[in-house]
Amino acid sequence: MYQFGNKGLLINNNNPLLFDELFRQYSMPLFYYAAKFVEDEVAKDIVQDIFVKLWSDQSITISHSLNSFLFTMVRNSCLQHLEKQKVKNKYLESTKLILQEEELRFYADEKASLIEQEVENKLNEVLNNLSGRCRQIFLMSRFENKKNKEIAEELDISIKAVEKQITKALATIRIKMKDYLPLLILFFSSYLFND
């Protein structure tokens, strides 16, 4: 399996008994060495892979000591594994962060949508309880974007009467929706509080 030639130590796979001897002599020390760098399972795999490589290669020539050669192979394999693991962990971490951000964004959007719906439902309830003329004027002003003068002309009333009804509607909304006021301002300011 291994022998010294002119160029150093020559390893070949012609003799299974010598390969078994090499495996018995080095597998445990190599495993303990690998386990200093990586987890036990990975260490076992690395040592096995090295012996598979030794067995499957037609010939490997070692210019220095067999001991140094095997331990160097183990160290290099461990470092390669750690580098791959580092890249993998970085990728997994960034993927995890992206997924968490998307999940948070989804729940935030869903929650905002539910809150907006709740505020809108409450506002509709308050508007439906306004007197007929007050509700009509308020809706024309805030939801149809009509000017006070246009509303006055259309309903054949004074601009002061329009202003009075809008003020009354806003006061009622502020009182009835006092618990919702910050959200009301956030979601409906363009409808409720324009001039």
C-alpha positions in Angstrom: 0.0 0.0 0.0 2.7 2.5 0.8 6.4 2.2 0.3 9.4 4.4 0.0 10.8 5.0 -3.5 13.4 7.3 -5.0 10.9 10.3 -4.9 9.6 9.6 -1.4 6.7 7.6 0.0 4.6 6.0 -2.7 1.0 5.0 -1.9 -1.0 2.7 -4.1 -4.1 0.6 -3.7 -2.7 -2.8 -4.7 -2.6 -4.2 -1.2 -5.8 -4.1 0.9 -4.0 -5.5 4.0 -1.6 -2.6 4.1 -4.4 -0.2 3.5 -6.2 -1.7 6.5 -3.1 -1.3 8.6 -2.8 2.3 7.5 -6.4 2.9 8.4 -6.1 1.3 11.8 -3.0 3.3 12.6 -4.2 6.7 11.6 -8.0 6.9 11.6 -8.4 7.7 15.3 -5.6 10.2 15.6 -6.9 11.9 12.4 -10.4 11.9 13.8 -9.4 13.5 17.1 -7.4 16.1 15.2 -10.3 16.9 12.9 -12.7 17.1 15.9 -10.7 20.1 17.2 -11.9 22.0 14.1 -15.4 20.6 13.4 -18.2 18.6 14.9 -17.7 14.9 15.5 -19.9 13.7 12.6 -18.2 16.0 10.2 -14.8 14.9 11.5 -15.7 11.3 10.8 -16.8 12.2 7.3 -13.6 14.1 6.6 -11.4 11.2 7.8 -13.4 8.7 5.7 -13.2 10.9 2.6 -9.4 11.1 3.0 -9.0 7.3 3.2 -11.4 6.9 0.2 -9.2 9.4 -1.7 -6.1 7.4 -0.7 -7.7 4.1 -1.8 -9.2 5.4 -5.1 -6.2 7.3 -6.4 -4.0 5.0 -8.5 -0.9 6.4 -6.8 0.0 9.3 -4.5 3.6 10.2 -3.9 4.5 11.8 -0.6 7.7 13.7 -0.6 7.9 14.1 3.2 6.4 12.1 6.1 3.1 10.2 5.8 2.1 11.6 9.2 2.4 15.2 8.0 0.7 14.5 4.7 -2.4 12.9 6.4 -2.7 15.6 9.1 -2.3 18.3 6.5 -5.0 16.8 4.4 -7.3 16.7 7.4 -6.6 20.3 8.4 -7.2 21.5 4.8 -10.4 19.6 4.6 -11.6 21.0 7.9 -10.7 24.5 6.9 -12.6 24.1 3.6 -15.6 22.7 5.4 -15.6 25.7 7.8 -15.3 28.2 5.0 -18.2 26.5 3.2 -20.2 26.5 6.4 -19.4 30.2 7.0 -20.8 31.0 3.5 -23.8 28.8 4.0 -24.5 30.4 7.4 -24.2 33.9 5.9 -26.6 32.9 3.2 -29.1 31.3 5.6 -28.9 34.3 7.9 -29.5 36.8 5.1 -32.4 34.6 3.8 -33.8 34.4 7.4 -33.6 38.1 7.8 -35.4 38.7 4.4 -38.1 36.2 5.3 -38.6 37.8 8.8 -38.8 41.3 7.2 -41.4 40.0 4.7 -43.3 38.3 7.4 -43.3 41.5 9.6 -44.2 43.6 6.6 -47.1 41.2 5.8 -48.4 41.3 9.4 -47.9 45.1 9.6 -49.9 45.6 6.4 -52.6 43.1 7.5 -52.9 44.8 10.9 -53.0 48.3 9.3 -55.7 47.1 7.0 -57.7 45.7 9.9 -57.3 48.9 11.9 -58.2 51.0 8.9 -61.3 48.9 8.3 -62.3 49.2 12.0 -61.9 53.0 11.9 -63.8 53.3 8.6 -66.7 51.2 10.0 -66.8 53.4 13.1 -66.8 56.5 11.0 -69.6 55.2 8.7 -71.6 54.5 11.9 -71.1 58.0 13.2 -71.9 59.6 9.8 -75.1 57.5 9.4 -76.2 58.9 12.8 -75.9 62.5 11.7 -79.1 64.3 10.8 -80.0 64.0 7.1 -79.0 67.6 6.0 -75.8 67.6 8.2 -74.7 64.2 6.7 -75.5 65.3 3.2 -73.5 68.5 3.5 -70.6 66.8 5.2 -70.4 64.1 2.5 -70.6 66.6 -0.3 -67.8 68.6 1.3 -65.4 65.9 2.4 -66.1 63.0 0.0 -67.2 64.8 -3.1 -64.7 67.6 -2.6 -67.2 70.3 -3.3 -66.5 73.9 -2.1 -68.9 75.5 0.5 -70.1 77.9 -2.2 -71.0 75.0 -4.6 -72.9 73.2 -1.8 -74.8 76.3 -0.8 -75.8 77.0 -4.4 -76.8 73.3 -5.0 -78.9 73.1 -1.8 -80.1 76.7 -2.1 -78.8 77.6 1.4 -76.3 80.2 2.7 -72.6 79.5 2.9 -72.9 80.2 6.7 -75.4 77.3 6.9 -73.0 75.0 5.1 -70.2 76.0 7.4 -72.4 75.5 10.5 -73.4 71.9 9.3 -69.8 71.0 8.6 -68.6 72.3 11.9 -71.4 70.4 13.6 -70.5 67.1 11.8 -66.8 67.5 12.7 -67.6 68.2 16.3 -69.8 65.1 16.5 -67.1 62.9 14.8 -64.4 64.2 17.2 -66.6 63.4 20.2 -67.9 60.0 19.0 -64.5 58.9 17.8 -62.3 60.4 20.4 -60.7 56.9 21.0 -60.0 56.6 17.3 -58.9 60.2 16.7 -55.1 59.6 16.1 -56.0 56.8 13.6 -58.8 58.9 12.2 -56.3 61.7 11.5 -53.8 59.2 10.0 -56.2 57.4 7.7 -58.8 60.0 6.9 -57.2 63.5 7.3 -57.6 64.2 3.6 -61.4 63.7 3.9 -62.2 65.1 7.3 -59.9 68.0 7.9 -59.4 69.8 4.5 -60.5 73.4 4.2 
